[in-house]
Amino acid sequence: MVAEQELEILSQSDLDDLLRINEFIGQQDENSLVSELKRAILDSGKLELSQWKSLRDHIREIEELIPHIDLIIKLKKEN
């Protein structure tokens, strides 16, 4: 008798999110997020004050996620 396996079904939305995340992570060229930020900083007039504040808010959210990401990395390395 074959043991039944639980299958996790991903929705199209889940797949789209995974592809978007993988594309974001994989970018190493001049169009990466880091490169865009560096260009904006070098040309600080490129963004308005409200845009800089919004950008900082988004970065703050990322900073809050970093400990969780670090934990996932640690656990995956140990596994």
C-alpha positions as CSV (number, residue, x, y, z in Angstrom):
1,M,0.0,0.0,0.0
2,V,1.4,3.4,-1.0
3,A,1.6,5.9,1.7
4,E,-0.6,8.9,1.0
5,Q,1.3,12.2,0.8
6,E,-0.3,15.6,1.6
7,L,-0.1,17.8,-1.4
8,E,0.2,21.5,-0.9
9,I,-1.6,23.2,-3.7
10,L,-0.4,26.7,-4.7
11,S,-2.8,29.2,-6.1
12,Q,-1.9,31.3,-9.1
13,S,-1.4,34.2,-6.7
14,D,1.1,32.2,-4.7
15,L,3.0,31.3,-7.8
16,D,3.0,34.9,-9.0
17,D,4.3,36.0,-5.6
18,L,7.1,33.4,-5.6
19,L,8.1,34.4,-9.1
20,R,8.2,38.1,-8.2
21,I,10.3,37.3,-5.1
22,N,12.7,35.2,-7.1
23,E,13.0,37.8,-9.8
24,F,13.7,40.5,-7.1
25,I,16.3,38.3,-5.3
26,G,18.0,37.3,-8.5
27,Q,18.6,40.7,-9.8
28,Q,22.3,41.6,-9.7
29,D,22.4,44.2,-12.5
30,E,22.1,47.9,-12.6
31,N,18.3,47.6,-12.3
32,S,18.4,46.0,-8.9
33,L,16.8,47.7,-5.9
34,V,20.1,48.4,-4.3
35,S,21.4,50.0,-7.6
36,E,18.3,52.1,-7.9
37,L,18.7,53.3,-4.3
38,K,22.3,54.2,-4.9
39,R,21.4,56.2,-8.0
40,A,18.7,58.0,-6.1
41,I,21.1,58.9,-3.3
42,L,23.7,60.2,-5.7
43,D,21.0,62.3,-7.3
44,S,19.0,63.2,-4.2
45,G,16.9,65.6,-6.2
46,K,15.5,62.7,-8.0
47,L,12.9,62.1,-5.3
48,E,10.7,64.5,-3.4
49,L,10.7,64.6,0.4
50,S,7.5,62.6,0.6
51,Q,9.0,59.9,-1.6
52,W,12.1,59.7,0.6
53,K,9.8,59.4,3.7
54,S,7.8,56.6,2.0
55,L,11.0,54.9,0.9
56,R,12.3,55.0,4.5
57,D,9.0,53.5,5.8
58,H,9.4,50.6,3.3
59,I,13.0,50.1,4.4
60,R,11.9,50.1,8.0
61,E,9.4,47.3,7.3
62,I,12.2,45.3,5.6
63,E,14.4,45.9,8.7
64,E,11.7,44.4,10.9
65,L,11.7,41.3,8.7
66,I,15.5,40.7,8.8
67,P,15.6,38.8,12.1
68,H,12.9,36.4,10.7
69,I,14.9,36.0,7.5
70,D,18.1,35.3,9.4
71,L,16.3,32.7,11.5
72,I,15.0,30.9,8.3
73,I,18.6,30.9,6.9
74,K,20.0,29.6,10.1
75,L,17.4,26.8,10.3
76,K,17.8,25.8,6.7
77,K,21.6,25.6,7.1
78,E,21.2,23.4,10.1
79,N,18.8,21.1,8.3
